[in-house]
């Protein structure tokens, strides 16, 4: 199933997350906007991983003085998905 999330407090504008609900894994992530190298890198690193593992890995990562980051916002999006 595909989910769309609008990040808050980051340069990225949208996250499109494709989830394998049966295995509770991430099939793919596309981050629109933000720093291309970082967002593509994060997307590739989380593919095939368990949703809960990715949340633990990325939650709380800051970007400068923003208090959040694209990885942190991805963890928030994934939390929303599993709490539905």
PyMOL Python script that loads the backbone (N, CA, C, O; Angstrom):
from pymol import cmd

cmd.read_pdbstr("""\
ATOM      1  N   UNK A   1       0.839  -1.168   0.000  1.00  0.00           N
ATOM      2  CA  UNK A   1       0.000   0.000   0.000  1.00  0.00           C
ATOM      3  C   UNK A   1       0.892   1.242   0.000  1.00  0.00           C
ATOM      4  O   UNK A   1       1.955   1.258   0.620  1.00  0.00           O
ATOM      5  N   UNK A   2       0.447   2.263  -0.695  1.00  0.00           N
ATOM      6  CA  UNK A   2       1.243   3.482  -0.807  1.00  0.00           C
ATOM      7  C   UNK A   2       0.651   4.583   0.075  1.00  0.00           C
ATOM      8  O   UNK A   2      -0.561   4.789   0.115  1.00  0.00           O
ATOM      9  N   UNK A   3       1.539   5.278   0.773  1.00  0.00           N
ATOM     10  CA  UNK A   3       1.153   6.375   1.646  1.00  0.00           C
ATOM     11  C   UNK A   3       1.893   7.632   1.229  1.00  0.00           C
ATOM     12  O   UNK A   3       3.025   7.566   0.752  1.00  0.00           O
ATOM     13  N   UNK A   4       1.247   8.781   1.411  1.00  0.00           N
ATOM     14  CA  UNK A   4       1.869  10.074   1.143  1.00  0.00           C
ATOM     15  C   UNK A   4       1.883  10.867   2.446  1.00  0.00           C
ATOM     16  O   UNK A   4       0.884  10.937   3.163  1.00  0.00           O
ATOM     17  N   UNK A   5       3.038  11.463   2.733  1.00  0.00           N
ATOM     18  CA  UNK A   5       3.223  12.216   3.975  1.00  0.00           C
ATOM     19  C   UNK A   5       3.827  13.572   3.628  1.00  0.00           C
ATOM     20  O   UNK A   5       4.708  13.667   2.774  1.00  0.00           O
ATOM     21  N   UNK A   6       3.349  14.616   4.294  1.00  0.00           N
ATOM     22  CA  UNK A   6       3.908  15.950   4.118  1.00  0.00           C
ATOM     23  C   UNK A   6       4.780  16.273   5.326  1.00  0.00           C
ATOM     24  O   UNK A   6       4.268  16.482   6.426  1.00  0.00           O
ATOM     25  N   UNK A   7       6.112  16.313   5.122  1.00  0.00           N
ATOM     26  CA  UNK A   7       7.024  16.589   6.238  1.00  0.00           C
ATOM     27  C   UNK A   7       6.874  18.022   6.762  1.00  0.00           C
ATOM     28  O   UNK A   7       6.459  18.924   6.033  1.00  0.00           O
ATOM     29  N   UNK A   8       7.214  18.208   8.015  1.00  0.00           N
ATOM     30  CA  UNK A   8       7.149  19.523   8.648  1.00  0.00           C
ATOM     31  C   UNK A   8       8.543  19.915   9.137  1.00  0.00           C
ATOM     32  O   UNK A   8       9.225  19.119   9.782  1.00  0.00           O
ATOM     33  N   UNK A   9       8.963  21.143   8.827  1.00  0.00           N
ATOM     34  CA  UNK A   9      10.225  21.653   9.336  1.00  0.00           C
ATOM     35  C   UNK A   9      11.452  21.223   8.568  1.00  0.00           C
ATOM     36  O   UNK A   9      12.569  21.354   9.069  1.00  0.00           O
ATOM     37  N   UNK A  10      11.269  20.702   7.341  1.00  0.00           N
ATOM     38  CA  UNK A  10      12.405  20.273   6.519  1.00  0.00           C
ATOM     39  C   UNK A  10      12.309  20.879   5.130  1.00  0.00           C
ATOM     40  O   UNK A  10      11.292  21.466   4.761  1.00  0.00           O
ATOM     41  N   UNK A  11      13.378  20.729   4.368  1.00  0.00           N
ATOM     42  CA  UNK A  11      13.398  21.199   2.980  1.00  0.00           C
ATOM     43  C   UNK A  11      12.567  20.302   2.067  1.00  0.00           C
ATOM     44  O   UNK A  11      12.068  20.757   1.038  1.00  0.00           O
ATOM     45  N   UNK A  12      12.417  19.050   2.433  1.00  0.00           N
ATOM     46  CA  UNK A  12      11.624  18.137   1.600  1.00  0.00           C
ATOM     47  C   UNK A  12      10.152  18.526   1.681  1.00  0.00           C
ATOM     48  O   UNK A  12       9.692  19.050   2.695  1.00  0.00           O
ATOM     49  N   UNK A  13       9.426  18.264   0.606  1.00  0.00           N
ATOM     50  CA  UNK A  13       8.032  18.689   0.494  1.00  0.00           C
ATOM     51  C   UNK A  13       7.039  17.538   0.616  1.00  0.00           C
ATOM     52  O   UNK A  13       5.888  17.740   1.004  1.00  0.00           O
ATOM     53  N   UNK A  14       7.491  16.323   0.280  1.00  0.00           N
ATOM     54  CA  UNK A  14       6.579  15.190   0.286  1.00  0.00           C
ATOM     55  C   UNK A  14       7.369  13.889   0.374  1.00  0.00           C
ATOM     56  O   UNK A  14       8.489  13.789  -0.125  1.00  0.00           O
ATOM     57  N   UNK A  15       6.761  12.896   1.019  1.00  0.00           N
ATOM     58  CA  UNK A  15       7.341  11.557   1.090  1.00  0.00           C
ATOM     59  C   UNK A  15       6.286  10.570   0.611  1.00  0.00           C
ATOM     60  O   UNK A  15       5.155  10.559   1.099  1.00  0.00           O
ATOM     61  N   UNK A  16       6.675   9.747  -0.346  1.00  0.00           N
ATOM     62  CA  UNK A  16       5.783   8.722  -0.883  1.00  0.00           C
ATOM     63  C   UNK A  16       6.373   7.382  -0.464  1.00  0.00           C
ATOM     64  O   UNK A  16       7.467   7.009  -0.888  1.00  0.00           O
ATOM     65  N   UNK A  17       5.638   6.671   0.367  1.00  0.00           N
ATOM     66  CA  UNK A  17       6.148   5.456   1.003  1.00  0.00           C
ATOM     67  C   UNK A  17       5.292   4.277   0.575  1.00  0.00           C
ATOM     68  O   UNK A  17       4.071   4.294   0.732  1.00  0.00           O
ATOM     69  N   UNK A  18       5.938   3.256   0.035  1.00  0.00           N
ATOM     70  CA  UNK A  18       5.248   2.042  -0.374  1.00  0.00           C
ATOM     71  C   UNK A  18       5.589   0.949   0.626  1.00  0.00           C
ATOM     72  O   UNK A  18       6.757   0.615   0.825  1.00  0.00           O
ATOM     73  N   UNK A  19       4.554   0.392   1.254  1.00  0.00           N
ATOM     74  CA  UNK A  19       4.707  -0.558   2.354  1.00  0.00           C
ATOM     75  C   UNK A  19       4.213  -1.945   1.946  1.00  0.00           C
ATOM     76  O   UNK A  19       3.197  -2.080   1.264  1.00  0.00           O
ATOM     77  N   UNK A  20       4.937  -2.958   2.369  1.00  0.00           N
ATOM     78  CA  UNK A  20       4.463  -4.342   2.282  1.00  0.00           C
ATOM     79  C   UNK A  20       3.802  -4.624   3.626  1.00  0.00           C
ATOM     80  O   UNK A  20       4.480  -4.895   4.617  1.00  0.00           O
ATOM     81  N   UNK A  21       2.474  -4.558   3.650  1.00  0.00           N
ATOM     82  CA  UNK A  21       1.748  -4.684   4.916  1.00  0.00           C
ATOM     83  C   UNK A  21       1.852  -6.084   5.525  1.00  0.00           C
ATOM     84  O   UNK A  21       1.836  -6.228   6.748  1.00  0.00           O
ATOM     85  N   UNK A  22       1.956  -7.092   4.700  1.00  0.00           N
ATOM     86  CA  UNK A  22       2.031  -8.474   5.197  1.00  0.00           C
ATOM     87  C   UNK A  22       3.318  -8.676   5.993  1.00  0.00           C
ATOM     88  O   UNK A  22       3.290  -9.225   7.095  1.00  0.00           O
ATOM     89  N   UNK A  23       4.438  -8.236   5.438  1.00  0.00           N
ATOM     90  CA  UNK A  23       5.741  -8.427   6.085  1.00  0.00           C
ATOM     91  C   UNK A  23       6.171  -7.242   6.946  1.00  0.00           C
ATOM     92  O   UNK A  23       7.225  -7.285   7.581  1.00  0.00           O
ATOM     93  N   UNK A  24       5.356  -6.180   6.970  1.00  0.00           N
ATOM     94  CA  UNK A  24       5.663  -4.964   7.728  1.00  0.00           C
ATOM     95  C   UNK A  24       7.030  -4.394   7.354  1.00  0.00           C
ATOM     96  O   UNK A  24       7.826  -4.016   8.213  1.00  0.00           O
ATOM     97  N   UNK A  25       7.275  -4.346   6.037  1.00  0.00           N
ATOM     98  CA  UNK A  25       8.536  -3.809   5.537  1.00  0.00           C
ATOM     99  C   UNK A  25       8.271  -2.656   4.574  1.00  0.00           C
ATOM    100  O   UNK A  25       7.151  -2.442   4.109  1.00  0.00           O
ATOM    101  N   UNK A  26       9.344  -1.925   4.294  1.00  0.00           N
ATOM    102  CA  UNK A  26       9.287  -0.807   3.362  1.00  0.00           C
ATOM    103  C   UNK A  26       9.712  -1.302   1.987  1.00  0.00           C
ATOM    104  O   UNK A  26      10.815  -1.821   1.816  1.00  0.00           O
ATOM    105  N   UNK A  27       8.827  -1.139   1.010  1.00  0.00           N
ATOM    106  CA  UNK A  27       9.161  -1.529  -0.362  1.00  0.00           C
ATOM    107  C   UNK A  27       9.978  -0.424  -1.036  1.00  0.00           C
ATOM    108  O   UNK A  27      10.977  -0.698  -1.700  1.00  0.00           O
ATOM    109  N   UNK A  28       9.538   0.838  -0.856  1.00  0.00           N
ATOM    110  CA  UNK A  28      10.271   1.956  -1.442  1.00  0.00           C
ATOM    111  C   UNK A  28       9.873   3.261  -0.766  1.00  0.00           C
ATOM    112  O   UNK A  28       8.809   3.372  -0.157  1.00  0.00           O
ATOM    113  N   UNK A  29      10.759   4.242  -0.893  1.00  0.00           N
ATOM    114  CA  UNK A  29      10.494   5.589  -0.390  1.00  0.00           C
ATOM    115  C   UNK A  29      10.980   6.567  -1.444  1.00  0.00           C
ATOM    116  O   UNK A  29      12.089   6.432  -1.963  1.00  0.00           O
ATOM    117  N   UNK A  30      10.154   7.549  -1.759  1.00  0.00           N
ATOM    118  CA  UNK A  30      10.574   8.638  -2.635  1.00  0.00           C
ATOM    119  C   UNK A  30      10.370   9.923  -1.850  1.00  0.00           C
ATOM    120  O   UNK A  30       9.266  10.216  -1.392  1.00  0.00           O
ATOM    121  N   UNK A  31      11.446  10.686  -1.700  1.00  0.00           N
ATOM    122  CA  UNK A  31      11.381  11.953  -0.983  1.00  0.00           C
ATOM    123  C   UNK A  31      11.505  13.067  -2.010  1.00  0.00           C
ATOM    124  O   UNK A  31      12.496  13.148  -2.736  1.00  0.00           O
ATOM    125  N   UNK A  32      10.490  13.927  -2.066  1.00  0.00           N
ATOM    126  CA  UNK A  32      10.454  15.030  -3.021  1.00  0.00           C
ATOM    127  C   UNK A  32      11.002  16.270  -2.335  1.00  0.00           C
ATOM    128  O   UNK A  32      10.505  16.682  -1.287  1.00  0.00           O
ATOM    129  N   UNK A  33      12.032  16.864  -2.933  1.00  0.00           N
ATOM    130  CA  UNK A  33      12.674  18.031  -2.336  1.00  0.00           C
ATOM    131  C   UNK A  33      13.779  17.590  -1.387  1.00  0.00           C
ATOM    132  O   UNK A  33      14.068  16.399  -1.264  1.00  0.00           O
ATOM    133  N   UNK A  34      14.381  18.539  -0.732  1.00  0.00           N
ATOM    134  CA  UNK A  34      15.474  18.209   0.187  1.00  0.00           C
ATOM    135  C   UNK A  34      16.791  18.054  -0.545  1.00  0.00           C
ATOM    136  O   UNK A  34      16.875  18.349  -1.737  1.00  0.00           O
ATOM    137  N   UNK A  35      17.804  17.604   0.139  1.00  0.00           N
ATOM    138  CA  UNK A  35      19.137  17.402  -0.426  1.00  0.00           C
ATOM    139  C   UNK A  35      19.146  16.070  -1.181  1.00  0.00           C
ATOM    140  O   UNK A  35      19.048  15.015  -0.556  1.00  0.00           O
ATOM    141  N   UNK A  36      19.261  16.098  -2.504  1.00  0.00           N
ATOM    142  CA  UNK A  36      19.108  14.875  -3.302  1.00  0.00           C
ATOM    143  C   UNK A  36      19.992  13.714  -2.873  1.00  0.00           C
ATOM    144  O   UNK A  36      19.507  12.586  -2.787  1.00  0.00           O
ATOM    145  N   UNK A  37      21.244  13.944  -2.605  1.00  0.00           N
ATOM    146  CA  UNK A  37      22.125  12.851  -2.212  1.00  0.00           C
ATOM    147  C   UNK A  37      21.681  12.194  -0.928  1.00  0.00           C
ATOM    148  O   UNK A  37      21.683  10.969  -0.811  1.00  0.00           O
ATOM    149  N   UNK A  38      21.300  13.013   0.040  1.00  0.00           N
ATOM    150  CA  UNK A  38      20.855  12.471   1.333  1.00  0.00           C
ATOM    151  C   UNK A  38      19.518  11.769   1.225  1.00  0.00           C
ATOM    152  O   UNK A  38      19.347  10.677   1.767  1.00  0.00           O
ATOM    153  N   UNK A  39      18.564  12.378   0.534  1.00  0.00           N
ATOM    154  CA  UNK A  39      17.232  11.781   0.472  1.00  0.00           C
ATOM    155  C   UNK A  39      17.227  10.491  -0.338  1.00  0.00           C
ATOM    156  O   UNK A  39      16.542   9.535   0.026  1.00  0.00           O
ATOM    157  N   UNK A  40      17.978  10.454  -1.425  1.00  0.00           N
ATOM    158  CA  UNK A  40      18.070   9.215  -2.208  1.00  0.00           C
ATOM    159  C   UNK A  40      18.809   8.152  -1.389  1.00  0.00           C
ATOM    160  O   UNK A  40      18.422   6.984  -1.392  1.00  0.00           O
ATOM    161  N   UNK A  41      19.863   8.554  -0.694  1.00  0.00           N
ATOM    162  CA  UNK A  41      20.621   7.621   0.138  1.00  0.00           C
ATOM    163  C   UNK A  41      19.767   7.010   1.233  1.00  0.00           C
ATOM    164  O   UNK A  41      19.794   5.797   1.439  1.00  0.00           O
ATOM    165  N   UNK A  42      19.009   7.841   1.939  1.00  0.00           N
ATOM    166  CA  UNK A  42      18.128   7.341   3.002  1.00  0.00           C
ATOM    167  C   UNK A  42      17.097   6.389   2.405  1.00  0.00           C
ATOM    168  O   UNK A  42      16.823   5.327   2.964  1.00  0.00           O
ATOM    169  N   UNK A  43      16.535   6.774   1.275  1.00  0.00           N
ATOM    170  CA  UNK A  43      15.523   5.933   0.618  1.00  0.00           C
ATOM    171  C   UNK A  43      16.072   4.554   0.296  1.00  0.00           C
ATOM    172  O   UNK A  43      15.409   3.548   0.552  1.00  0.00           O
ATOM    173  N   UNK A  44      17.262   4.495  -0.258  1.00  0.00           N
ATOM    174  CA  UNK A  44      17.874   3.208  -0.615  1.00  0.00           C
ATOM    175  C   UNK A  44      18.213   2.380   0.619  1.00  0.00           C
ATOM    176  O   UNK A  44      18.076   1.157   0.606  1.00  0.00           O
ATOM    177  N   UNK A  45      18.653   3.042   1.678  1.00  0.00           N
ATOM    178  CA  UNK A  45      19.050   2.325   2.890  1.00  0.00           C
ATOM    179  C   UNK A  45      17.881   1.699   3.641  1.00  0.00           C
ATOM    180  O   UNK A  45      18.065   0.709   4.348  1.00  0.00           O
ATOM    181  N   UNK A  46      16.679   2.261   3.498  1.00  0.00           N
ATOM    182  CA  UNK A  46      15.542   1.726   4.240  1.00  0.00           C
ATOM    183  C   UNK A  46      14.736   0.679   3.465  1.00  0.00           C
ATOM    184  O   UNK A  46      13.917  -0.029   4.052  1.00  0.00           O
ATOM    185  N   UNK A  47      14.959   0.577   2.169  1.00  0.00           N
ATOM    186  CA  UNK A  47      14.220  -0.396   1.358  1.00  0.00           C
ATOM    187  C   UNK A  47      14.454  -1.822   1.862  1.00  0.00           C
ATOM    188  O   UNK A  47      15.589  -2.236   2.092  1.00  0.00           O
ATOM    189  N   UNK A  48      13.358  -2.558   2.026  1.00  0.00           N
ATOM    190  CA  UNK A  48      13.427  -3.948   2.458  1.00  0.00           C
ATOM    191  C   UNK A  48      13.528  -4.139   3.961  1.00  0.00           C
ATOM    192  O   UNK A  48      13.495  -5.271   4.444  1.00  0.00           O
ATOM    193  N   UNK A  49      13.650  -3.053   4.705  1.00  0.00           N
ATOM    194  CA  UNK A  49      13.786  -3.158   6.163  1.00  0.00           C
ATOM    195  C   UNK A  49      12.422  -3.135   6.854  1.00  0.00           C
ATOM    196  O   UNK A  49      11.437  -2.637   6.310  1.00  0.00           O
ATOM    197  N   UNK A  50      12.396  -3.682   8.056  1.00  0.00           N
ATOM    198  CA  UNK A  50      11.193  -3.661   8.882  1.00  0.00           C
ATOM    199  C   UNK A  50      10.882  -2.217   9.292  1.00  0.00           C
ATOM    200  O   UNK A  50      11.780  -1.448   9.636  1.00  0.00           O
ATOM    201  N   UNK A  51       9.613  -1.871   9.250  1.00  0.00           N
ATOM    202  CA  UNK A  51       9.182  -0.512   9.580  1.00  0.00           C
ATOM    203  C   UNK A  51       9.641  -0.110  10.979  1.00  0.00           C
ATOM    204  O   UNK A  51      10.178   0.983  11.159  1.00  0.00           O
ATOM    205  N   UNK A  52       9.440  -0.964  11.957  1.00  0.00           N
ATOM    206  CA  UNK A  52       9.807  -0.625  13.339  1.00  0.00           C
ATOM    207  C   UNK A  52      11.311  -0.414  13.489  1.00  0.00           C
ATOM    208  O   UNK A  52      11.738   0.442  14.264  1.00  0.00           O
ATOM    209  N   UNK A  53      12.117  -1.180  12.762  1.00  0.00           N
ATOM    210  CA  UNK A  53      13.576  -1.008  12.814  1.00  0.00           C
ATOM    211  C   UNK A  53      13.985   0.349  12.249  1.00  0.00           C
ATOM    212  O   UNK A  53      14.874   1.008  12.788  1.00  0.00           O
ATOM    213  N   UNK A  54      13.338   0.760  11.170  1.00  0.00           N
ATOM    214  CA  UNK A  54      13.662   2.048  10.544  1.00  0.00           C
ATOM    215  C   UNK A  54      13.262   3.195  11.463  1.00  0.00           C
ATOM    216  O   UNK A  54      13.991   4.180  11.577  1.00  0.00           O
ATOM    217  N   UNK A  55      12.124   3.078  12.112  1.00  0.00           N
ATOM    218  CA  UNK A  55      11.707   4.121  13.061  1.00  0.00           C
ATOM    219  C   UNK A  55      12.765   4.284  14.149  1.00  0.00           C
ATOM    220  O   UNK A  55      13.179   5.405  14.446  1.00  0.00           O
ATOM    221  N   UNK A  56      13.198   3.195  14.735  1.00  0.00           N
ATOM    222  CA  UNK A  56      14.225   3.245  15.787  1.00  0.00           C
ATOM    223  C   UNK A  56      15.523   3.872  15.286  1.00  0.00           C
ATOM    224  O   UNK A  56      16.170   4.639  15.999  1.00  0.00           O
ATOM    225  N   UNK A  57      15.894   3.539  14.053  1.00  0.00           N
ATOM    226  CA  UNK A  57      17.145   4.015  13.480  1.00  0.00           C
ATOM    227  C   UNK A  57      17.130   5.526  13.206  1.00  0.00           C
ATOM    228  O   UNK A  57      18.132   6.205  13.429  1.00  0.00           O
ATOM    229  N   UNK A  58      15.999   6.049  12.723  1.00  0.00           N
ATOM    230  CA  UNK A  58      15.958   7.417  12.216  1.00  0.00           C
ATOM    231  C   UNK A  58      15.353   8.444  13.167  1.00  0.00           C
ATOM    232  O   UNK A  58      15.585   9.643  13.015  1.00  0.00           O
ATOM    233  N   UNK A  59      14.583   7.984  14.138  1.00  0.00           N
ATOM    234  CA  UNK A  59      13.868   8.902  15.021  1.00  0.00           C
ATOM    235  C   UNK A  59      14.825   9.804  15.795  1.00  0.00           C
ATOM    236  O   UNK A  59      15.781   9.342  16.419  1.00  0.00           O
ATOM    237  N   UNK A  60      14.537  11.109  15.736  1.00  0.00           N
ATOM    238  CA  UNK A  60      15.297  12.073  16.524  1.00  0.00           C
ATOM    239  C   UNK A  60      16.542  12.632  15.857  1.00  0.00           C
ATOM    240  O   UNK A  60      17.238  13.444  16.467  1.00  0.00           O
ATOM    241  N   UNK A  61      16.848  12.233  14.635  1.00  0.00           N
ATOM    242  CA  UNK A  61      18.026  12.775  13.950  1.00  0.00           C
ATOM    243  C   UNK A  61      17.746  14.230  13.569  1.00  0.00           C
ATOM    244  O   UNK A  61      16.766  14.504  12.876  1.00  0.00           O
ATOM    245  N   UNK A  62      18.593  15.171  14.013  1.00  0.00           N
ATOM    246  CA  UNK A  62      18.381  16.578  13.668  1.00  0.00           C
ATOM    247  C   UNK A  62      19.135  16.983  12.401  1.00  0.00           C
ATOM    248  O   UNK A  62      20.068  16.305  11.970  1.00  0.00           O
ATOM    249  N   UNK A  63      18.712  18.093  11.821  1.00  0.00           N
ATOM    250  CA  UNK A  63      19.425  18.704  10.693  1.00  0.00           C
ATOM    251  C   UNK A  63      19.709  20.147  11.103  1.00  0.00           C
ATOM    252  O   UNK A  63      18.811  20.989  11.118  1.00  0.00           O
ATOM    253  N   UNK A  64      20.948  20.415  11.429  1.00  0.00           N
ATOM    254  CA  UNK A  64      21.296  21.753  11.895  1.00  0.00           C
ATOM    255  C   UNK A  64      20.516  22.108  13.145  1.00  0.00           C
ATOM    256  O   UNK A  64      20.422  21.315  14.082  1.00  0.00           O
ATOM    257  N   UNK A  65      19.964  23.295  13.151  1.00  0.00           N
ATOM    258  CA  UNK A  65      19.215  23.785  14.316  1.00  0.00           C
ATOM    259  C   UNK A  65      17.703  23.591  14.151  1.00  0.00           C
ATOM    260  O   UNK A  65      16.924  24.138  14.932  1.00  0.00           O
ATOM    261  N   UNK A  66      17.287  22.829  13.159  1.00  0.00           N
ATOM    262  CA  UNK A  66      15.860  22.669  12.863  1.00  0.00           C
ATOM    263  C   UNK A  66      15.117  21.839  13.902  1.00  0.00           C
ATOM    264  O   UNK A  66      13.910  22.009  14.071  1.00  0.00           O
ATOM    265  N   UNK A  67      15.811  20.948  14.600  1.00  0.00           N
ATOM    266  CA  UNK A  67      15.140  20.084  15.557  1.00  0.00           C
ATOM    267  C   UNK A  67      14.507  18.859  14.922  1.00  0.00           C
ATOM    268  O   UNK A  67      13.953  18.010  15.621  1.00  0.00           O
ATOM    269  N   UNK A  68      14.585  18.764  13.619  1.00  0.00           N
ATOM    270  CA  UNK A  68      14.096  17.598  12.885  1.00  0.00           C
ATOM    271  C   UNK A  68      14.944  17.464  11.624  1.00  0.00           C
ATOM    272  O   UNK A  68      15.859  18.257  11.399  1.00  0.00           O
ATOM    273  N   UNK A  69      14.644  16.477  10.818  1.00  0.00           N
ATOM    274  CA  UNK A  69      15.379  16.250   9.578  1.00  0.00           C
ATOM    275  C   UNK A  69      14.508  15.388   8.672  1.00  0.00           C
ATOM    276  O   UNK A  69      13.450  14.918   9.091  1.00  0.00           O
ATOM    277  N   UNK A  70      14.941  15.181   7.448  1.00  0.00           N
ATOM    278  CA  UNK A  70      14.206  14.278   6.553  1.00  0.00           C
ATOM    279  C   UNK A  70      14.140  12.857   7.132  1.00  0.00           C
ATOM    280  O   UNK A  70      13.069  12.250   7.110  1.00  0.00           O
ATOM    281  N   UNK A  71      15.251  12.308   7.649  1.00  0.00           N
ATOM    282  CA  UNK A  71      15.150  10.986   8.265  1.00  0.00           C
ATOM    283  C   UNK A  71      14.185  10.964   9.461  1.00  0.00           C
ATOM    284  O   UNK A  71      13.409  10.020   9.610  1.00  0.00           O
ATOM    285  N   UNK A  72      14.229  11.996  10.309  1.00  0.00           N
ATOM    286  CA  UNK A  72      13.329  12.074  11.451  1.00  0.00           C
ATOM    287  C   UNK A  72      11.880  12.154  10.983  1.00  0.00           C
ATOM    288  O   UNK A  72      11.006  11.501  11.552  1.00  0.00           O
ATOM    289  N   UNK A  73      11.626  12.947   9.956  1.00  0.00           N
ATOM    290  CA  UNK A  73      10.268  13.059   9.430  1.00  0.00           C
ATOM    291  C   UNK A  73       9.799  11.742   8.810  1.00  0.00           C
ATOM    292  O   UNK A  73       8.617  11.407   8.891  1.00  0.00           O
ATOM    293  N   UNK A  74      10.707  11.003   8.198  1.00  0.00           N
ATOM    294  CA  UNK A  74      10.357   9.687   7.678  1.00  0.00           C
ATOM    295  C   UNK A  74       9.934   8.772   8.829  1.00  0.00           C
ATOM    296  O   UNK A  74       8.978   8.008   8.695  1.00  0.00           O
ATOM    297  N   UNK A  75      10.634   8.847   9.947  1.00  0.00           N
ATOM    298  CA  UNK A  75      10.245   8.020  11.103  1.00  0.00           C
ATOM    299  C   UNK A  75       8.854   8.408  11.597  1.00  0.00           C
ATOM    300  O   UNK A  75       8.080   7.540  11.999  1.00  0.00           O
ATOM    301  N   UNK A  76       8.529   9.700  11.573  1.00  0.00           N
ATOM    302  CA  UNK A  76       7.198  10.153  11.986  1.00  0.00           C
ATOM    303  C   UNK A  76       6.123   9.647  11.022  1.00  0.00           C
ATOM    304  O   UNK A  76       5.040   9.243  11.444  1.00  0.00           O
ATOM    305  N   UNK A  77       6.431   9.675   9.734  1.00  0.00           N
ATOM    306  CA  UNK A  77       5.493   9.152   8.735  1.00  0.00           C
ATOM    307  C   UNK A  77       5.245   7.666   8.970  1.00  0.00           C
ATOM    308  O   UNK A  77       4.105   7.208   8.907  1.00  0.00           O
ATOM    309  N   UNK A  78       6.301   6.921   9.236  1.00  0.00           N
ATOM    310  CA  UNK A  78       6.168   5.479   9.471  1.00  0.00           C
ATOM    311  C   UNK A  78       5.386   5.195  10.757  1.00  0.00           C
ATOM    312  O   UNK A  78       4.624   4.230  10.819  1.00  0.00           O
ATOM    313  N   UNK A  79       5.572   6.026  11.772  1.00  0.00           N
ATOM    314  CA  UNK A  79       4.791   5.868  13.003  1.00  0.00           C
ATOM    315  C   UNK A  79       3.311   6.077  12.730  1.00  0.00           C
ATOM    316  O   UNK A  79       2.468   5.342  13.246  1.00  0.00           O
ATOM    317  N   UNK A  80       2.993   7.084  11.915  1.00  0.00           N
ATOM    318  CA  UNK A  80       1.599   7.318  11.544  1.00  0.00           C
ATOM    319  C   UNK A  80       1.023   6.100  10.834  1.00  0.00           C
ATOM    320  O   UNK A  80      -0.110   5.698  11.096  1.00  0.00           O
ATOM    321  N   UNK A  81       1.803   5.523   9.942  1.00  0.00           N
ATOM    322  CA  UNK A  81       1.347   4.362   9.174  1.00  0.00           C
ATOM    323  C   UNK A  81       1.035   3.188  10.099  1.00  0.00           C
ATOM    324  O   UNK A  81      -0.021   2.568   9.973  1.00  0.00           O
ATOM    325  N   UNK A  82       1.934   2.878  11.019  1.00  0.00           N
ATOM    326  CA  UNK A  82       1.706   1.692  11.855  1.00  0.00           C
ATOM    327  C   UNK A  82       0.643   1.941  12.937  1.00  0.00           C
ATOM    328  O   UNK A  82       0.079   0.990  13.479  1.00  0.00           O
ATOM    329  N   UNK A  83       0.373   3.210  13.250  1.00  0.00           N
ATOM    330  CA  UNK A  83      -0.641   3.514  14.263  1.00  0.00           C
ATOM    331  C   UNK A  83      -2.046   3.627  13.684  1.00  0.00           C
ATOM    332  O   UNK A  83      -3.004   3.853  14.423  1.00  0.00           O
ATOM    333  N   UNK A  84      -2.175   3.473  12.375  1.00  0.00           N
ATOM    334  CA  UNK A  84      -3.514   3.540  11.751  1.00  0.00           C
ATOM    335  C   UNK A  84      -4.241   2.243  11.927  1.00  0.00           C
ATOM    336  O   UNK A  84      -5.376   2.106  11.472  1.00  0.00           O
TER     337      UNK A  84
END
""", "prot")
cmd.dss("prot")
cmd.show_as("cartoon", "prot")
cmd.util.cbc("prot")
cmd.orient("prot")
